């Protein structure tokens, strides 16, 4: 957990409008989505210390009861997330089911090296979302929270979903226990390092904006399911769906919240497979701040006004709109019944525009086109690394800070020389060659004039 000490409030000057982006997704004929356009509205922030920031947000803001804004919120949460590596980096098939339907056609993912550099997807997500989260936190002023109410930033970095990829292969006798253990170890190490880098990046951006009283946490909620896998793995066995569901609802800190979540989940959305449970875990983590920690309250347990008032802001990729939509639908159902122990909850969605596109043509292809490190600059015989792309898009201050954080976690994080230095180096080489040519010419002329 990372936190910032209290500092004087410094709200930015906000300028909205003045421009927008319209992004249209090319969809296949099999997809039935009425509108593929996404509008991202310009938002410019400027602080008294000279810090400026420009965001393009696609916003999902529901109608809000005016009475909810009369007093500050009891809890404020900003939810975000990042996946691990990329599909190409792990040699996963691009389809919705990475394992396929025929075992002979399955691509066994490679186990990545422990210090394998971050992919362009990971670097882009860390940079874009960290800046967007810091700007969002800066906009939450005293009207929304008391000075003693922290802003909680929750990072959802998946574990169970990645672990289950290898576990399914084990169930089909395509890999052994050693492979699964190596895979899980690699994912755990990556997950920890990504949290350290992203939380540090967010904290640095918060300091620039003079935002105080913020807590950054790795979102919990899957630990019981992971523990169930690890207990059975040495014997080469895997838990069933019912065993996983039972484990989530007992014996750990999130058990009561899982009980309330599953009890209030529409029957149509109850998981029927472990893969569906993995996807449902994203929704659980999105609504977790609003879920009651204890048993449901009785009707005579107190007036509705005593219930907590929650603000949840999801800052994530626009491709994650399904999670947001399912989470908001659940909260509408959950908060309607006063016996559920739930308070009033406002959930907003802010989706910052990508500046580096690594997605495929489909909304599910979140990081399909990540080129890894196989990039080359046009007309120059030199490799371009992912950090060089970050440098070109977000500037040297951001890229150098990100490089420093990556190296602190043990990554190589190499970058090319800055462009002006490369040109200067080429100019020096040219001058040296011209000087050498002049010397050779002078000596040749002197030799020709010399008597035999």
C-alpha positions as CSV (number, residue, x, y, z in Angstrom):
1,X,0.0,0.0,0.0
2,X,1.2,3.5,-0.9
3,X,0.0,6.8,0.6
4,X,0.6,10.5,0.4
5,X,0.7,12.8,3.4
6,X,-1.8,15.6,3.8
7,X,-1.0,18.8,1.8
8,X,-3.0,22.0,1.2
9,X,-5.8,21.6,-1.3
10,X,-4.9,23.0,-4.8
11,X,-7.8,22.7,-7.1
12,X,-6.9,23.2,-10.8
13,X,-8.5,25.6,-13.3
14,X,-10.7,23.4,-15.5
15,X,-11.4,24.2,-19.2
16,X,-13.8,21.8,-20.9
17,X,-14.7,21.6,-24.6
18,X,-12.6,23.2,-27.2
19,X,-12.2,19.9,-29.1
20,X,-13.0,16.3,-29.2
21,X,-12.1,13.0,-30.9
22,X,-14.5,10.6,-32.6
23,X,-13.1,7.1,-32.7
24,X,-14.8,4.5,-34.8
25,X,-14.1,0.7,-34.4
26,X,-14.2,-1.4,-37.6
27,X,-16.3,-4.4,-36.5
28,X,-16.9,-7.7,-38.2
29,X,-20.3,-8.7,-39.4
30,X,-20.8,-11.1,-36.5
31,X,-20.8,-8.4,-33.9
32,X,-24.1,-6.7,-33.2
33,X,-23.3,-3.3,-31.6
34,X,-25.6,-0.4,-32.6
35,X,-23.0,2.4,-32.5
36,X,-19.3,1.8,-32.9
37,X,-18.3,5.5,-32.4
38,X,-16.8,6.8,-29.2
39,X,-16.6,10.5,-28.5
40,X,-13.7,11.7,-26.3
41,X,-14.2,15.3,-24.9
42,X,-11.3,17.5,-24.3
43,X,-10.5,18.5,-20.7
44,X,-7.7,20.8,-19.8
45,X,-6.4,21.3,-16.3
46,X,-4.0,24.0,-15.0
47,X,-2.5,24.4,-11.5
48,X,-1.1,27.4,-9.8
49,X,2.3,25.7,-9.7
50,X,2.4,25.7,-13.5
51,X,1.5,22.0,-14.0
52,X,-0.8,21.5,-16.9
53,X,-2.6,18.5,-18.3
54,X,-4.9,17.7,-21.2
55,X,-7.1,14.7,-21.2
56,X,-9.6,13.4,-23.7
57,X,-12.3,11.4,-21.8
58,X,-15.1,9.3,-22.9
59,X,-17.4,9.8,-19.9
60,X,-20.3,7.6,-18.6
61,X,-22.1,9.7,-16.1
62,X,-25.6,8.6,-14.9
63,X,-28.3,10.9,-13.7
64,X,-27.6,11.8,-10.1
65,X,-30.0,12.8,-7.3
66,X,-29.3,16.4,-6.2
67,X,-29.6,15.3,-2.6
68,X,-26.6,13.0,-2.9
69,X,-24.4,16.1,-3.6
70,X,-25.5,18.0,-0.5
71,X,-22.9,16.4,1.7
72,X,-19.5,14.9,1.2
73,X,-19.2,11.2,0.4
74,X,-18.2,8.7,3.1
75,X,-16.0,6.8,0.7
76,X,-14.3,7.7,-2.6
77,X,-12.8,5.1,-4.8
78,X,-11.0,5.3,-8.2
79,X,-10.8,1.9,-9.8
80,X,-8.4,1.0,-12.6
81,X,-6.5,-2.0,-13.9
82,X,-3.8,-3.4,-16.1
83,X,-3.2,-6.8,-17.6
84,X,0.1,-8.7,-17.8
85,X,2.5,-8.8,-20.7
86,X,0.6,-9.0,-24.1
87,X,-0.9,-11.8,-26.1
88,X,1.9,-11.7,-28.6
89,X,4.5,-11.7,-25.8
90,X,3.0,-14.8,-24.3
91,X,2.5,-16.5,-27.7
92,X,-1.2,-16.7,-27.1
93,X,-3.7,-17.2,-29.9
94,X,-5.7,-14.0,-30.7
95,X,-9.2,-15.6,-30.4
96,X,-11.6,-15.4,-27.5
97,X,-10.6,-18.9,-26.4
98,X,-6.8,-19.1,-26.2
99,X,-7.0,-22.9,-25.8
100,X,-9.1,-23.6,-28.8
101,X,-11.4,-26.6,-29.2
102,X,-8.9,-29.1,-30.5
103,X,-5.9,-30.0,-28.4
104,X,-3.7,-30.5,-31.5
105,X,-4.3,-26.9,-32.4
106,X,-3.5,-25.4,-29.0
107,X,-0.6,-23.0,-28.7
108,X,1.2,-23.6,-25.5
109,X,2.2,-20.2,-24.1
110,X,5.8,-19.7,-23.3
111,X,6.9,-18.9,-19.8
112,X,8.4,-15.4,-19.8
113,X,11.7,-14.6,-18.3
114,X,11.6,-12.9,-14.9
115,X,13.3,-9.7,-16.1
116,X,11.7,-9.5,-19.5
117,X,11.1,-5.9,-20.3
118,X,7.7,-4.4,-20.1
119,X,5.7,-4.5,-23.3
120,X,4.4,-1.4,-25.1
121,X,0.9,-2.2,-23.9
122,X,2.1,-2.3,-20.3
123,X,4.1,1.0,-20.6
124,X,1.2,2.7,-22.4
125,X,-1.4,1.7,-19.9
126,X,0.8,2.7,-16.9
127,X,1.5,6.1,-18.4
128,X,-1.9,7.0,-19.7
129,X,-3.9,5.7,-16.8
130,X,-1.6,7.1,-14.1
131,X,-1.9,10.6,-15.6
132,X,-5.7,10.3,-16.0
133,X,-6.1,9.0,-12.4
134,X,-4.0,11.8,-11.0
135,X,-6.1,14.4,-12.9
136,X,-9.4,12.7,-11.8
137,X,-8.2,12.7,-8.1
138,X,-7.3,16.4,-8.5
139,X,-10.9,17.2,-9.5
140,X,-12.4,15.7,-6.3
141,X,-12.5,18.8,-4.1
142,X,-13.8,19.6,-0.7
143,X,-17.5,19.5,-1.9
144,X,-17.1,15.8,-2.4
145,X,-15.0,14.8,0.6
146,X,-14.0,15.8,4.1
147,X,-10.3,16.4,4.8
148,X,-10.3,13.1,6.7
149,X,-11.8,11.1,3.9
150,X,-9.1,9.6,1.7
151,X,-9.3,8.9,-2.0
152,X,-8.7,5.2,-2.5
153,X,-7.1,4.2,-5.7
154,X,-7.6,0.5,-6.4
155,X,-5.4,-1.3,-8.9
156,X,-6.9,-4.5,-10.3
157,X,-4.0,-6.6,-11.6
158,X,-5.4,-10.0,-12.4
159,X,-3.9,-13.2,-11.0
160,X,-6.5,-16.0,-11.0
161,X,-7.4,-15.4,-14.6
162,X,-3.8,-15.8,-15.7
163,X,-3.2,-18.8,-13.5
164,X,-6.2,-20.6,-14.9
165,X,-4.8,-20.4,-18.4
166,X,-2.0,-22.8,-17.3
167,X,-4.4,-24.9,-15.1
168,X,-6.7,-25.6,-18.0
169,X,-3.7,-26.9,-20.0
170,X,-2.8,-29.2,-17.1
171,X,-6.4,-30.5,-17.0
172,X,-6.1,-31.4,-20.6
173,X,-2.7,-33.2,-20.0
174,X,-0.9,-30.7,-22.3
175,X,1.6,-29.5,-19.7
176,X,2.9,-30.8,-16.4
177,X,2.8,-29.4,-12.8
178,X,6.3,-27.9,-13.3
179,X,5.1,-25.8,-16.2
180,X,2.2,-24.5,-14.2
181,X,4.3,-23.7,-11.2
182,X,6.8,-21.8,-13.4
183,X,4.0,-20.0,-15.1
184,X,2.3,-18.9,-11.9
185,X,5.6,-17.8,-10.4
186,X,6.3,-15.6,-13.5
187,X,2.8,-14.0,-13.3
188,X,3.2,-13.3,-9.6
189,X,6.5,-11.6,-10.1
190,X,5.2,-9.5,-13.0
191,X,2.1,-8.6,-11.0
192,X,4.1,-7.3,-8.0
193,X,6.5,-5.3,-10.2
194,X,3.7,-3.7,-12.2
195,X,2.0,-2.6,-9.0
196,X,5.2,-1.0,-7.7
197,X,5.8,0.8,-11.0
198,X,2.2,2.0,-11.5
199,X,1.6,3.1,-7.9
200,X,4.9,5.0,-7.9
201,X,3.9,6.7,-11.2
202,X,0.5,7.7,-9.8
203,X,2.1,9.0,-6.6
204,X,4.5,11.1,-8.6
205,X,1.7,12.6,-10.7
206,X,-0.3,13.3,-7.5
207,X,2.6,15.2,-6.0
208,X,2.9,17.4,-9.1
209,X,-0.8,18.2,-8.7
210,X,-0.5,18.7,-4.9
211,X,-3.3,16.1,-4.2
212,X,-3.3,15.0,-0.6
213,X,-4.7,12.1,1.5
214,X,-4.6,9.3,-1.1
215,X,-4.2,5.6,-0.6
216,X,-3.2,3.2,-3.4
217,X,-3.9,-0.5,-3.0
218,X,-3.8,-3.7,-5.0
219,X,-7.4,-4.8,-5.2
220,X,-8.1,-8.0,-3.3
221,X,-10.9,-10.6,-4.0
222,X,-9.3,-13.6,-5.7
223,X,-7.0,-14.8,-2.9
224,X,-9.3,-17.7,-1.8
225,X,-9.6,-19.0,-5.4
226,X,-5.8,-18.8,-5.9
227,X,-5.2,-20.6,-2.6
228,X,-7.6,-23.4,-3.7
229,X,-5.6,-23.9,-6.9
230,X,-2.2,-23.9,-5.1
231,X,-3.4,-26.5,-2.5
232,X,-4.4,-29.0,-5.3
233,X,-1.7,-28.3,-7.8
234,X,1.0,-30.6,-6.3
235,X,-1.2,-33.6,-6.9
236,X,-2.0,-32.4,-10.4
237,X,-5.7,-31.8,-9.5
238,X,-7.8,-28.7,-9.9
239,X,-10.8,-27.4,-7.9
240,X,-14.3,-27.5,-9.4
241,X,-16.4,-24.4,-9.9
242,X,-18.5,-25.1,-6.8
243,X,-15.4,-25.6,-4.7
244,X,-14.1,-22.2,-5.9
245,X,-17.4,-20.5,-5.2
246,X,-17.6,-22.0,-1.7
247,X,-14.0,-21.0,-1.0
248,X,-14.7,-17.4,-2.0
249,X,-17.6,-17.1,0.5
250,X,-15.9,-18.3,3.6
251,X,-12.8,-18.0,5.7
252,X,-11.2,-14.8,4.5
253,X,-11.5,-11.0,4.6
254,X,-13.6,-10.7,1.4
255,X,-16.0,-13.6,2.1
256,X,-19.0,-11.6,3.3
257,X,-18.7,-9.3,0.4
258,X,-18.6,-12.3,-2.0
259,X,-21.7,-13.6,-0.2
260,X,-23.6,-10.3,-0.8
261,X,-22.4,-10.1,-4.3
262,X,-23.5,-13.6,-5.4
263,X,-26.7,-13.4,-3.4
264,X,-27.7,-10.2,-5.3
265,X,-26.4,-11.2,-8.7
266,X,-29.0,-11.7,-11.4
267,X,-29.5,-15.5,-12.0
268,X,-28.7,-14.9,-15.7
269,X,-25.2,-13.8,-14.7
270,X,-24.3,-16.6,-12.3
271,X,-21.2,-18.3,-13.5
272,X,-21.6,-21.7,-15.1
273,X,-17.9,-22.3,-15.9
274,X,-14.6,-21.3,-14.2
275,X,-13.8,-19.0,-17.1
276,X,-17.0,-17.2,-16.5
277,X,-16.1,-16.9,-12.8
278,X,-12.8,-15.4,-13.9
279,X,-14.6,-12.7,-15.9
280,X,-17.1,-12.1,-13.0
281,X,-14.2,-11.4,-10.7
282,X,-13.5,-8.2,-12.6
283,X,-17.1,-7.1,-11.9
284,X,-16.8,-8.0,-8.2
285,X,-13.7,-5.9,-7.8
286,X,-15.4,-3.0,-9.6
287,X,-18.3,-2.9,-7.1
288,X,-16.4,-4.1,-4.0
289,X,-16.2,-0.7,-2.4
290,X,-20.1,-0.6,-2.2
291,X,-20.6,-4.2,-0.9
292,X,-21.5,-4.6,2.8
293,X,-18.8,-6.4,4.8
294,X,-21.2,-8.1,7.2
295,X,-24.5,-10.0,7.1
296,X,-27.4,-8.2,5.5
297,X,-29.1,-5.7,7.8
298,X,-32.6,-6.1,9.0
299,X,-35.4,-3.7,8.0
300,X,-35.5,-2.2,11.6
301,X,-31.7,-1.8,11.9
302,X,-31.8,1.9,11.4
303,X,-32.9,4.6,8.9
304,X,-31.6,4.7,5.4
305,X,-29.7,7.9,6.1
306,X,-27.3,6.0,8.3
307,X,-26.0,4.0,5.3
308,X,-22.7,5.0,3.7
309,X,-22.6,7.2,0.6
310,X,-20.1,5.9,-1.9
311,X,-18.5,7.4,-5.0
312,X,-16.8,5.0,-7.4
313,X,-15.0,6.3,-10.5
314,X,-13.7,3.8,-13.0
315,X,-10.7,5.1,-15.0
316,X,-9.8,2.5,-17.5
317,X,-9.6,1.6,-21.2
318,X,-12.8,2.2,-23.2
319,X,-12.6,-1.5,-24.2
320,X,-13.5,-2.3,-20.6
321,X,-16.9,-0.7,-20.9
322,X,-18.6,-4.1,-20.5
323,X,-17.2,-4.5,-16.9
324,X,-18.4,-0.9,-16.1
325,X,-21.9,-1.7,-17.6
326,X,-22.3,-4.9,-15.7
327,X,-21.0,-3.3,-12.5
328,X,-23.4,-0.4,-12.7
329,X,-26.3,-2.7,-13.5
330,X,-25.5,-4.8,-10.4
331,X,-25.3,-1.7,-8.2
332,X,-28.8,-0.5,-9.3
333,X,-30.2,-3.9,-8.2
334,X,-28.1,-4.1,-5.1
335,X,-28.8,-0.6,-3.7
336,X,-32.6,-0.7,-4.2
337,X,-33.2,-3.1,-1.3
338,X,-32.5,-1.4,2.1
339,X,-32.1,-4.9,3.7
340,X,-28.9,-5.5,1.7
341,X,-26.8,-3.3,3.9
342,X,-25.8,-1.2,0.9
343,X,-25.6,2.6,1.0
344,X,-26.2,5.0,-1.9
345,X,-23.6,4.6,-4.6
346,X,-22.7,6.8,-7.6
347,X,-20.6,5.0,-10.2
348,X,-19.0,7.0,-13.0
349,X,-16.9,5.9,-15.9
350,X,-14.0,7.9,-17.3
351,X,-12.2,6.3,-20.3
352,X,-9.1,8.3,-21.5
353,X,-8.3,8.2,-25.2
354,X,-5.4,6.0,-26.2
355,X,-2.5,7.8,-27.8
356,X,-0.7,4.6,-28.8
357,X,-3.0,2.0,-30.4
358,X,-2.1,-1.6,-29.6
359,X,-5.6,-3.1,-29.9
360,X,-7.0,-5.2,-32.6
361,X,-10.1,-4.5,-34.7
362,X,-12.4,-6.1,-32.0
363,X,-13.2,-4.6,-28.7
364,X,-12.0,-7.8,-27.0
365,X,-8.5,-7.5,-28.6
366,X,-7.2,-5.3,-25.8
367,X,-3.6,-5.7,-26.6
368,X,-3.5,-8.0,-29.6
369,X,-1.3,-5.7,-31.8
370,X,1.4,-5.0,-29.3
371,X,4.6,-5.1,-31.4
372,X,6.9,-5.9,-28.5
373,X,10.4,-4.7,-29.2
374,X,10.3,-5.6,-32.9
375,X,10.0,-2.0,-34.1
376,X,12.3,-0.1,-36.5
377,X,12.4,3.6,-37.4
378,X,11.7,4.5,-41.0
379,X,14.8,5.3,-43.1
380,X,17.1,4.5,-40.1
381,X,18.8,1.2,-39.4
382,X,18.1,1.4,-35.7
383,X,15.7,-0.4,-33.4
384,X,13.0,1.6,-31.6
385,X,12.1,0.3,-28.2
386,X,8.7,0.7,-26.4
387,X,10.1,3.4,-24.1
388,X,11.1,5.4,-27.2
389,X,7.5,5.4,-28.3
390,X,6.4,6.6,-24.9
391,X,9.1,9.3,-25.1
392,X,7.8,10.5,-28.5
393,X,4.2,10.6,-27.4
394,X,4.3,11.7,-23.7
395,X,7.7,13.6,-23.6
396,X,11.1,12.9,-22.1
397,X,10.1,13.8,-18.5
398,X,7.5,11.1,-18.4
399,X,9.6,8.5,-20.3
400,X,12.7,9.1,-18.2
401,X,10.7,8.8,-15.0
402,X,9.1,5.5,-16.2
403,X,12.5,4.2,-17.3
404,X,13.9,4.9,-13.8
405,X,11.0,3.1,-12.1
406,X,11.4,0.1,-14.5
407,X,15.1,-0.2,-13.7
408,X,14.4,0.0,-10.0
409,X,12.3,-3.1,-10.5
410,X,15.1,-4.9,-12.3
411,X,14.2,-4.3,-15.9
412,X,16.7,-3.3,-18.6
413,X,14.4,-0.5,-19.9
414,X,16.7,0.6,-22.7
415,X,16.2,3.7,-24.8
416,X,17.8,5.0,-27.9
417,X,19.9,8.2,-27.8
418,X,17.7,11.3,-28.0
419,X,17.2,12.5,-31.6
420,X,19.4,15.6,-31.3
421,X,22.2,13.5,-29.9
422,X,21.9,11.0,-32.7
423,X,22.0,13.8,-35.3
424,X,25.0,15.3,-33.6
425,X,26.8,12.0,-33.5
426,X,26.1,11.5,-37.2
427,X,27.4,15.0,-37.9
428,X,30.6,14.3,-36.0
429,X,31.1,11.1,-38.0
430,X,30.6,13.0,-41.2
431,X,33.2,15.6,-40.2
432,X,35.7,12.9,-39.3
433,X,35.2,11.2,-42.6
434,X,35.6,14.5,-44.5
435,X,38.8,15.3,-42.5
436,X,40.2,11.9,-43.3
437,X,39.3,12.3,-47.0
438,X,41.2,15.7,-47.0
439,X,44.2,14.2,-45.4
440,X,44.3,11.3,-47.9
441,X,43.8,13.7,-50.8
442,X,46.6,16.0,-49.6
443,X,49.0,13.1,-49.2
444,X,48.1,11.6,-52.6
445,X,48.8,15.0,-54.3
446,X,52.1,15.3,-52.4
447,X,53.0,11.8,-53.5
448,X,52.2,12.6,-57.2
449,X,54.3,15.7,-57.1
450,X,57.3,14.1,-55.4
451,X,60.2,13.2,-57.8
452,X,60.7,9.6,-58.6
